[in-house]
Every structure is written in structure tokens, then in C-alpha cells.
Amino acid sequence: MTSFIGHVPASKSILNRALILQSFGPDLKIYGVSDSDDVVKMKAGIKALKDQAIIDCGEGGTVLRFLALRASREKGRHKLTGSARLINRPQEELVKILSQLGVTAKLEKNSLAIESDGWRPQGDTLHVPSHRSSQFASAVLLNAWELPFDLYVSPVGAGVSEGYWRMTQKLVTDAGMKLDRWDHDFRIPARQTISATSLTVEPDMSSAFALAAAAAVGGSTTLLDFPVESLQPDSIFPNILQKMGVPIQFDCGQLKVQRAQFLRGVAVRLTNAPDLFPVLAALCALAEGDSELYGAPQLVHKESDRIARTAELLHVTGRTLTPLEDGLRVGGVLQKTGKRSVFNPDRDHRLAMAAGVLKLAGIPIHIENPEVVNKSFAGFWQSAGIDPS
């Protein structure tokens, strides 16, 4: 049973961006703590870059993409390593971006090799592929400090996860960067420097949602110091839960979530908040009526193919599942067979959390490798009151 009152870790998405900013402005103070694997890897990676050592990115997409551009700002040869799965995720864009900046980069089996004399743009405009992830454009922007030239940037392709891209723009402008924008393109004037003295990182909305979902099916959660406004796209989750019939109360900076008497199916476009998908799909499978989660084709390029793997997980509910190219449709009726199943989250932390929500709702599941939640929220099982075994 979930019975949580407290704080969730700081947003790893914001914190990893802030750490890149701090590498250009060491006097910038960052307020916010997270022991997630991605943040630990980012801190170690920045230190390794300073020490001219190999940078281990582990499983972190933001770690590899942000640090690849950060390393390319420094003259010399750099090597970034990571799991085979991380390197095999969409990373070709890094090579394309770096080549336009006069930097040599090569993707290998478990690494990215970079040789750089600093950024030397090879054309009038830097074209940044954005059809599979917004992180590539974010990586450019986060690392465009102290340039001796104006940099013109044009995101190419239908942008995905626009909310995270807007988050990056807000962070760099708050830190002191001036941006000239027109349509989807922008200019970064030369010689930008960090002028902010501090940055406070808000709680992680993805982690908050996982705890709120656990409360919705099995208890209660009170999230302290919950922001009235948030930079994170996943902050839409309280509105979604209310539509599903979950009792929500926001008062004096506290978000209180209670168990729902019954859950209603919903239709939600997740273009800007794809990280909600696995846990929200689990709630939809427990709800009365049909649901459709759509608008997030980038899900197939996450830590796993989240559309296929979430559908695999939800088969234990007996619901009729229709995978879509950009999401999942949930129909039929919930059927609890009582038969215990085993689920392997395939090293995907959000799939493990989704399985935990089903288990808390009374569906017997043994969750293998539960430690995968450490990627974003090491204390999830204890905070949610779930025994994954």
C-alpha cells in the first residue's frame, strides 16, 4: 500500500541541463538533489572531460548527447562510451551535427569517438535533425556559450517533445543567453556568457507521476513543495488523473493524491510528454472503458520500444490492446486471472514502474531487475510501498 508524504528527487532532465551550464560558468550554484543514475553519470562525465579521460555515459541519452557536444567544444580527442543499447538508439544525428561544426565524430560498437579543434561551422546555418528527439537541438543550445561567432541554427523535421526543447530555451535564457528567433530558426549571438548566479531545480514530474499513479490504485501520496508552474512537460499529469476520476487536491504547495473509487478511460495526446506513457497505460488498463494514448512516435526510440513492451506488459490485464505507430489503444474489459506472471522490464525504468502500479492494483507480477528504477528514482519501490518480488 502506498502511503507517502515527502519530496521526490530533483528533475534529472533539468539537473543534467544545469550541469552543462555550470561547466561553462563554474560560479553558477545549483540547488536540487538527485541520485539517479543519469545525474551521477553526467557529473562523472563532466569531471572525466576535465581530466581528459574516457566518458562513461551508461544508459543515459541526455548524458551522451549533451556531453558529446560539450566535449566537441574542447580541442583534442574524446571518447564517450555507453551500453550497446544506448549507442544503437538514434545517435547518427550527433555525427551529422558535429560534421557541420567541423568536428570529426564516429559511432562505434559501444562508443562515440570525437576529434575536435573546437567548433568551426562549415556553412551559414547549422541544420539540426529533430524528427526523432529534441535532445540534439537542446545539446547545441546548451553548449553554445563563449563562441567567437554568431551561430545560426535551424531545427529540421517535425519536432518531437517540443516541451523539452522549450525547457532548454527557458533555462539558457534564464542563465543569461540572448536568442534571436524567427519561425523555428534562431541565432545565438557571439560571446554569450553565464550571468545567472543560481538555479533551483524543481521536483521531477515523471517520478511524481509514478508515485501519484501508485496512490491512485493503492493508497495516498502527498508531494511536498509541488510547483504551481513547471518547466517540465510531464507536469500535465494532475489534470490527466482528475479526468480519470482520481481525487486530487493542491493546497499550500502540496499535491495530495488519493485512491480512486474507480478509474475512467481517457484519450491523451502525449507528443510533449512521452515519458508518462508506460505508467499512464497501466492506469488505463485498470480503468473502466476504452483509452487511447497517441501522438508520441518517439516512444519506439526510448530506453526500449515502449509501445511494444508496454503492450507486452499489459497483456496480463486481459485487455484488448492495439499498438499504434504513435501510442496504444486499450479496449475490452479487465480480467484478473490470479495467475502469477514474470515481467522483465528490459532495463527500462518506466516499464518497471508501470509493472509496479499493476502489482499494487492486485495483479500478481514478479518484476525482474527492479533496480532499473535507479536510472531516475532510486527510492521508488520503498516510497510507493511496492515489493517488486
Buried (B, 14 or more C-beta within 10 A) or exposed (E): EBEBEEBBBBBBBBBBBBBBBBBBBEEBEBEBEBEBBBBBBBBBBBEBBEEEEEBBBBBBBBBBBBBBBBBBBBEEEBBBBBBEBBBEBBBEBBBBBBEBBBBBBEBEEBBBBBBBEBBEBEEEBBBBBBBBBBBBBBBBBBBBBEBEEEBBBBBBEEBBBBBBBBBBBEBBEEBBBEBEEEEEBBBBBEEBEBEBEEBEBBBBBBBBBBBBBBBBBBBBBBBEEBBEEBBBBBBBBBEBBEEBBBBBEEEEEEBBBBBBEEBBBBEBEBBBBBBBBBBBBBBBBBBEEBBBBBBBBBBBBBBBBBBBBBBBBBEBBBBEBEBBEBBBBBEEEBEBEEEEBEBBBBBBBBBBBBBBBBBBBEBEBBBBBBEBBBBBBBBBBEBBBBEBE
